Amino acid sequence: MPLKPEQLKKYQADIKKIVPGVVNLHLSESQWQDLSDRLPTGKSQLQTMQPKKLTFTRIVLALSKVTGQHPNHIIQQISNKQPSRACKKEPSPQTVSMPAKRKIDQVLNPDDNSFVSEKKKLTTPLKKTGVTGKDSLTQVTPKHGYSREALTPGGTRVRLFFSNSQGSLYKKVTPVGNRTNQGKVDLSKARKRLFDEKLPTTLYKERPKAQRFVATLDKMLPEGQNRLCSQKQLTQATCKDIFIAHGHDEASTTHGNQYHWSHLVAHFLGGDHSVDNLIPATRQCNLSILQIVEREIADRLKSGIPSITITVTPHYDQEDSLIPSEIIYRLEWLKKDCDNEFHQEEIRFNPASYGFPTRSMRASIDHLRKAAEAEQPSESMESETNQHGALLKVSL
């Protein structure tokens, strides 16, 4: 039943006490009535049941439904502050945020490098990082959830992890297992019925689509700027809840910090803080993306690269799973002092994996990146032609 004028006025006052910035949305009377139906206060109309307590998060999520906008867009509008009336000051130099580096694997140990590569691409510096050279790698039909798998001459199944114009790095396919043995979560247990039963109120119900984003230095968030709401507030679920709902029993007895809501396009790089830009992942996967992709992008932008195009593609091999079996990052940017030559690289992560690339493995990736930077234009074109030919043979 619609609220009477005096009731609606009282309802608006109640909402404005909690979210003063709601006035920035300029809601119509019909939208206010819709909001009152979704979020009754108990003071505005008679109810047979005790209403839930009004909170900032619940109001934002309801406003999202009423206006048809994403919660992050709502938050941006209701959080806009009017400039204060103060004397003019010199603007302070803007700095961009960079996540603090963690002290992980500071010592390079080639023996813990599990990457393999074809010998014809294995240079001496790359070999010193611990990469194992194989005479050949035979591309095979994937059957472990990855988009690119191969067999070594000895019959070991490996999957593509990193590739650029200087070569490709493969690692052994991660078996199903737990955190102790650095295995991966068994997503074959995912059932939509079970998911709906365990988390009926979550807003994370659809698989996010591929994201394309052009990162620039201007889009990076200023240092110290906090998110206006957490991932849990956006999705109405913890990441641990999502893994449990997918039939992952180990998560029930594991601390919640072992599972992270991961942005497909990093928030500090300018990516949306929205449900559509989030995927559930293990802590190890989230930190791997931070170290290998996000920091690399930030460092390149600060070094003078004007922009980097990021394409992120979630890959699924289980019909009902909302957790991808693989995330594929493709980075493209113009080479310095060159108008028509692009650098390209692809990095692939498993959001369900408890494995973490060692320092020596990251050193292997760094070497291929530096080699790609140093190559001459003619070498780059020849390398891309060879890679295209190899892919053509596989497809045939």
N, C-alpha and C positions, 0 to 999 in steps of 0.2 A: 504494500500500500504506500503510495507517495506521501512524503512528509508534507505537513501543512507549512505555510510560510514561516510561522514563528518557530516551528520545529526545525525546519531547514536552516534557519539563521543560527539557531543554537548548535546544530550539527556542524556547520561551517566553522563556528568559533572553536569547537572542540578539536577539530582537525588542525586548525591554524595554530593552536597551542603547541601541538607536537611537531608540525611541519609548517613553520611560518612561510617558507618559500613557495607554498602551494599557490599563492596568489599569482606567481609568475606563469602558471599554466593557463590562467584565464578560462576556467571551466564554465561551461554553460549550466543553466539550471537543470537541464535533463542529465548532464554528466554528474552533477552533484547528487541528484536523485539516484542515479545508477550506483554511485560510490556508496551511498547510504544503504542500499540494498546489499552490497557486497560486504560492507563494514559497518553494521549497526553498532551504535555506542551504548545502547541501553537507556540513555537519557533522551534519545530522540524519538523512540517509539517503544511500545510495549512488546515484551518478548516472553515467551514461555521458557526459554533456555537462557542460562547465564552467558552473556556475550564474551568472546575472547578479548583480552586486553589489547587496546590499540597501541601499536608500536610503530616506530619510524619505518621499519622494514615492511610490516604488513600494509601500511598505508601506501608505500612506494609500489609494492607489487599490485595492489588493487588499482592504483592510478595507472599503472602500466596496462591493465586490462581495459579500463574505462577509456583511455585515450588511444589505445592501439600502438603505443610506443614501447621500446625496450626499456627495462628498468634503468639501465645506465643513462639513457637520454633523459628520463624523468629526473634522475639524481642531478645531472648536470644543470637542468633548468631550475630546479628548486634550490640549488646551492649557489647560484650566481649571486654575488654580493655587489651592491652598489658602491661606487668609489667613495671613500670617505672624504670629508671636507677638511683637507690638511694642506700645509704648505708644500710646494713642489720640492722634490728631492731628486738627486741624481740617481738614475736606475742602477741597481747593483748588477754586476755581470752575471748573466744566467749560466748556471751549470746544469748539466744533465745528469740524471741518476745512473749509477752503475752499481749493480748488486755487489756486495762485498765478496771478495774472493775467499774461498774456503781452503784451509790447509789440508788438502787431500793429495796423496801420492806426489809429494814434492821431489822425491828421489826417482830418477829414471832407471828402471830395471828392465832391460830388453827381454828378460826371461818371462815376464808376465804379459807380453804382447801376444794376443791371440789372432791378430790379423794375418791373412794370407793374400798373396797377389801372384799374378803370373810373372815368371822370372824375367821375361822380356821387358817388363816394366819396372823391375826391381833394381834401382840404382844403389850404389854403395852407401850413401847417407841414409837412404830409406831402410836398407838392410840393417844398419847399425841401431836403428830404433827397435829392432826385434821382429820385423815383418818376415814371415816365412814365404819363400818363393816356391811356386809349383810350376811344373812344366806346362800344364794347361789346366783350365777350369772349364768344365762342360756345363753349359746352361741347361737346366732341366725344368720340368713343370713344377711349380711350387705346390707343396702339400702341407706346409707348417704355418700357413697364415701370412707369409711374406710375399711380396710382389716379384722379387727376383731371387732365385736360388740356383745353386750350381753344385757340381760334384768335383772333388779333387781326384787326381789319379788313383788315390787309395780308397776312394769311395765315400769319403766324408762329405756330408751335406753341409754347405755353407750358404750364407745369405749376404747380399750386398749391403754394405753399411755406408761407405763413402765413395764418391766418384767425382773426378773433374778431368780436365784435359790431359793431366799428367798420369792418370791411372785410376785403378779401382781397388778398394780394400774390402775384403770379405771377412766375415767371422762365422764361427761354427753356429749352427742353428741352436737356439736356446731351448732346452728340454723343459717340459712341465716340471715344476719343483717349487721349493720354498725359498725364503730369504737366505737361509743358511747355506744352501748349495747354489745360490744365485740362479735359480730357475725362473720360470715364468708362471703366471696364473693361468689355470685351465679355464678358458672362456667358453669351452664347449658346454658347460653347465648352465649357461645363460638361457633363461626362459622368460618371455615377456609376461606371462601369467604370474610367475614368482616375483618379478620385478614390480608389477603393479600392486601385488598384495603387500609387499614389504615397505614400499615407499609410495603410497597413494597420493601424497600431497606434494611430492617434489615437482619442480618446474623443469627438471632435466629429463625430458621424455622423448626427444628426437635426436637423431644423429646430426652433429654439426656438418655443414657442407664445406667443401674446399674453400680456403680463404686466399685472396690475393691482396697484397698490401705493398705500397711503395714507401719504404722507410727513408726518412731524411733526418738530418740533425735537428731541424726545427720541430719535428713531431715528437721528439723524445721528451719525456716528462721532466720538469725541473726537479733538481735534487731535493729530497725531503717531502715531496708531495705524496700524500697518503691516498689510498683508495677510500671512496666515500662509503662503501659497504663491502663486506667480505664475499668470497665465492659462496660460502655457505648461505649467506643471506640472499644471494642472487638465485641459487638453485634450490633453496630450502632443503638441503641435504649435505652431509659431509661426504667427502670423497670415499672415506672408509665405508659409509653406508651403501654407496653405489657398488663397491666390490662385494660386500656381503650379499646384497640383493642379486648379484650375478652368480651366487652359489660358491663364493670363495670363503670357505669356512675358516681359514687361517686368519683372515682379517678380524674375526670376532675376538680373538685373543691377542691381537697386535695393537700397539699404540697407534692412534690416529695419525701421528706425524709421519708414518711410513707411506701414506697415500696423499697425493697432492692434486688439487684442481690445477691443471696446467693450461695456460693460455696458448692457443694455436699461434697467434701473433702476440708476442710479449707485450704486456701492458706498458712497461717502461719505454718500449720503442714506439708507443702510440697506438697499439692495438686496442680494440674495444673491450671494456670491462663488462661483458654481457654473456648470457647463457650460450649464445650462438658461437662464442669464441673460446669455449671451455671444453676440455675433455678430462676424464678421470685418468690418472696415471700413478704409477708407483713413485716414491720419492726419488729412487735412482734414475728413473727416466726423466723426471722433471729437472733434476740437477744436470743430467747429461745434456739436455737441450740448452740449458742456461750456459754451460761451459763451452759447448762446441758450436752452437748456432748464435745465440743471442748476444753473447759477449763479442763474438767475432764481428757481427753486424755493427754493434756499437763502436768497436775499435776502428773499423774501416770508415765509418761515417766521420769519426773524429779525426781520422788521418787525411781527410780531404775528398773522399769519394762522395759525390753529390747525392746519390740515391742508390738504393738497393731494392730490387723487386723481390718480394718474398711470396712464394706460392706454397701453401701447406695443404696437403691432401691426406685426409684420414682414409685408411684402407681397412676394410672389414672382411673377415672370412666366415664369421658366424652369423646366422640369420637374425637372431634376436639380440645380439650383444650391442650395448651402447658404448662399450670400450673398444677402440680400434685395435686391430692386431698389428698395425704398423702406421706410423705417421711419416710422410715423405716431405722433406723440406727441399725446395728448389730455390736457389739464390742466383740472381743475375744482376750484373752491374757493368758499366762501361769501364774499360781499362783506362788508367790515368793517361792523359795526353794523347788520347786516341778517340776519334769521333765515331768509329763504326765497329770497334772490336769489343765483344762482350766476354766477360768471364762468367762461367756457369759451373755450379756444383750442386750435387744432391747428397743429402744426409738422411738416413732412415733409422727411426727409433721404434722400439716396441714398448708401448705404454704399460703392458702387463709384465714386463721383465724386471727382475730384481738385480740384473747385472749392471755394472758400472764400468765404463772405459777407463783403463789405467792410465797413468801418466805417460808411459811409453806409447800407448795406442794414440793418445792425443798428440804426442810428438810426431807420429807417423802422418797424421792428418795435417799438422802444421807444416811438415816438409813438403807435402804435395801442394799445399796452398802457396808456399813461397816459390816453389818451382814453377807453378802456373803464372805467378806474377812476373817471374824473370824471363819467361819464354818470349821469343820474337813472334811478330804477327804471322809470318809464314809457317812457323812451327805450330802455332795454335790452329791454323786452318787445316794443316795436314793431320794433326791429332784428332780434330773433330771429324774429319773425313773418314779416318780409320775407325773411330768409334761408331760412326753411322753405318759403315760397312759391316762391322761386327754384329751390330744389332739386327741388320738386314738378314745376315746369315742365320741368326737365331730364329727370327720370325719365319724364315722359309723352312 
